[in-house]
């Protein structure tokens, strides 16, 4: 098994997909960091160094928008919750948008967990089997005296290793690059979590402050779980579809469709059982409303876990039974 995994690692490195992922991060993260730095400079120019004025103005602006007929009711719900959260930060004298490398990394993981990072992982996992069919190397591999399930398991283990590397690389690159713009301090800064939502009301009875380093670890764990689920689904598609291009298109379309559904599926209750709608796990930490009423962190973890388990079963059943040599 170890030699099989080593062989898969070599093949994955030779494809240079992981280097492309690193290049994408190295190009985009500085752009995002620079944009946030300019935004922070504009706020300082407008409000000075008093962050409380900025938060109070944000509360006022959102309260004023609630009376507008141009704002959809669904958006008003989000803004009512946002207002109550800002008030909580204000009452406890904590800046919710304190600029810093750690804060930037936290916000980046929040925004990237449901689409950007899954797309990066999809690019690694969507052709791990189908590409060998296209090139014909799968026939050579299967003629060796090794059980098919061991071959597939070695590919799966290799994929999980690269998922972990992508999540770790995202964190490290975000922190190192954004630190050049905002500084590297802030690991001990408090972040409030535990906001419980009921309609447009926020229950703060369970809210507690955690240091940012601990919050980042919780985020990273949830992002990793999302990454594993997406990787396993891409793995299944790669087993089922012979074409590399087709497997990539299928996964990309699914992820983008999920991003669209998350913004418009509030009236379609059954959509909460789709894996794409449950990818925003970090939103539960931040107290952001779920896409569909009734969804919780435990529910989303269970849905993603079931999708991943079903994908693994299908992948191994199909790969060990189907005729690949012809």
WOVENHU-V817398 format. One record per residue. RES is the residue in three letters. PSI is psi as a letter, one per 30 degrees, with the letter a starting at -180 (999 if undefined). Layout:
RES & PSI
RES & PSI
This chain:
UNK & e
UNK & e
UNK & e
UNK & e
UNK & e
UNK & e
UNK & e
UNK & e
UNK & e
UNK & e
UNK & e
UNK & e
UNK & e
UNK & f
UNK & f
UNK & g
UNK & e
UNK & e
UNK & e
UNK & e
UNK & e
UNK & e
UNK & e
UNK & e
UNK & e
UNK & f
UNK & e
UNK & e
UNK & e
UNK & e
UNK & e
UNK & e
UNK & e
UNK & e
UNK & e
UNK & e
UNK & e
UNK & e
UNK & e
UNK & e
UNK & e
UNK & e
UNK & e
UNK & e
UNK & e
UNK & e
UNK & f
UNK & a
UNK & g
UNK & j
UNK & f
UNK & e
UNK & e
UNK & e
UNK & e
UNK & e
UNK & e
UNK & e
UNK & e
UNK & e
UNK & e
UNK & e
UNK & e
UNK & e
UNK & f
UNK & f
UNK & f
UNK & k
UNK & f
UNK & f
UNK & k
UNK & l
UNK & e
UNK & e
UNK & e
UNK & e
UNK & e
UNK & e
UNK & e
UNK & e
UNK & e
UNK & e
UNK & e
UNK & e
UNK & e
UNK & e
UNK & e
UNK & e
UNK & e
UNK & e
UNK & e
UNK & g
UNK & h
UNK & k
UNK & j
UNK & f
UNK & h
UNK & j
UNK & k
UNK & l
UNK & e
UNK & e
UNK & e
UNK & e
UNK & e
UNK & e
UNK & e
UNK & e
UNK & e
UNK & e
UNK & f
UNK & f
UNK & f
UNK & f
UNK & e
UNK & e
UNK & e
UNK & e
UNK & e
UNK & e
UNK & e
UNK & e
UNK & f
UNK & e
UNK & f
UNK & f
UNK & g
UNK & f
UNK & e
UNK & e
UNK & e
UNK & f
UNK & e
UNK & e
UNK & f
UNK & f
UNK & f
UNK & e
UNK & e
UNK & e
UNK & e
UNK & f
UNK & f
UNK & l
UNK & h
UNK & k
UNK & k
UNK & e
UNK & e
UNK & e
UNK & e
UNK & e
UNK & e
UNK & e
UNK & e
UNK & e
UNK & e
UNK & e
UNK & e
UNK & e
UNK & e
UNK & e
UNK & e
UNK & e
UNK & e
UNK & e
UNK & e
UNK & e
UNK & e
UNK & e
UNK & e
UNK & e
UNK & e
UNK & e
UNK & e
UNK & e
UNK & e
UNK & f
UNK & f
UNK & f
UNK & e
UNK & f
UNK & l
UNK & g
UNK & l
UNK & g
UNK & f
UNK & f
UNK & k
UNK & k
UNK & k
UNK & k
UNK & l
UNK & g
UNK & k
UNK & k
UNK & k
UNK & j
UNK & b
UNK & g
UNK & k
UNK & k
UNK & j
UNK & g
UNK & f
UNK & g
UNK & k
UNK & l
UNK & k
UNK & k
UNK & l
UNK & e
UNK & e
UNK & e
UNK & e
UNK & e
UNK & e
UNK & e
UNK & e
UNK & e
UNK & e
UNK & e
UNK & e
UNK & e
UNK & e
UNK & e
UNK & e
UNK & e
UNK & e
UNK & e
UNK & e
UNK & e
UNK & e
UNK & e
UNK & e
UNK & e
UNK & e
UNK & e
UNK & e
UNK & e
UNK & k
UNK & f
UNK & k
UNK & e
UNK & e
UNK & e
UNK & e
UNK & e
UNK & e
UNK & e
UNK & e
UNK & e
UNK & e
UNK & e
UNK & e
UNK & e
UNK & e
UNK & e
UNK & e
UNK & e
UNK & e
UNK & f
UNK & f
UNK & g
UNK & g
UNK & f
UNK & f
UNK & j
UNK & e
UNK & f
UNK & f
UNK & f
UNK & f
UNK & k
UNK & e
UNK & e
UNK & f
UNK & g
UNK & f
UNK & h
UNK & e
UNK & f
UNK & f
UNK & e
UNK & e
UNK & f
UNK & g
UNK & k
UNK & k
UNK & l
UNK & e
UNK & k
UNK & k
UNK & f
UNK & k
UNK & l
UNK & e
UNK & e
UNK & e
UNK & e
UNK & e
UNK & e
UNK & e
UNK & e
UNK & e
UNK & e
UNK & e
UNK & e
UNK & e
UNK & e
UNK & e
UNK & e
UNK & e
UNK & e
UNK & e
UNK & e
UNK & e
UNK & e
UNK & e
UNK & f
UNK & e
UNK & l
UNK & j
UNK & f
UNK & f
UNK & 999
